[in-house]
Amino acid sequence: MIYIICGAKGTGKTKRLIDRANTAVMDGEVVFITDSNEYNFSIKHKVRLINATDYHVVSEQGLLGFISGIVAGNSDIQHIYLDGCHRICGMDIADMKYFYENLGDFAEKANIDITVAVSAAEDNLPDFIKKYI
């Protein structure tokens, strides 16, 4: 299942994402994917923190494949937290229907939860994202 944390820039989305990841690690394997090294000291050491830009991920298909590969390499992963996926893919939120549809299908098939931080007010989200709020 996909879960969305949304809000305008500077509203604490990443902080909530980090807090959830740090709490979820008590229940199983957790991965936090971002496009920055900024959170190295905020994330508990048991959470697998990955900077996707270190692996040259730059597109929707690339990010979907990257996530799939991470789960294929560790079937014990129960939750993935994703911060900055729109920046990683270099796309506007409204243009990422393919990404969210495929991410939702993947999460369901893999039986994992994926929480995504989206920098937009709930009223401004496209319908294909609103269904995950």
HELIX and SHEET records of a PDB file:
HELIX    1   1 LYS A   13  ALA A   24  1                                  12    
HELIX    2   2 ALA A   52  TYR A   55  5                                   4    
HELIX    3   3 GLU A   60  GLY A   73  1                                  14    
HELIX    4   4 CYS A   85  CYS A   89  1                                   5    
HELIX    5   5 ILE A   93  ASP A   95  5                                   3    
HELIX    6   6 LYS A   97  ALA A  110  1                                  14    
HELIX    7   7 GLU A  122  ASN A  124  5                                   3    
HELIX    8   8 ASP A  127  LYS A  130  1                                   4    
SHEET    1   A 5 ILE A   2  GLY A   7  0                                        
SHEET    2   A 5 ASP A 113  SER A 119  1                                        
SHEET    3   A 5 ILE A  77  ASP A  83  1                                        
SHEET    4   A 5 GLU A  29  THR A  34  1                                        
SHEET    5   A 5 ARG A  48  ASN A  51  1                                        
END                                                                             
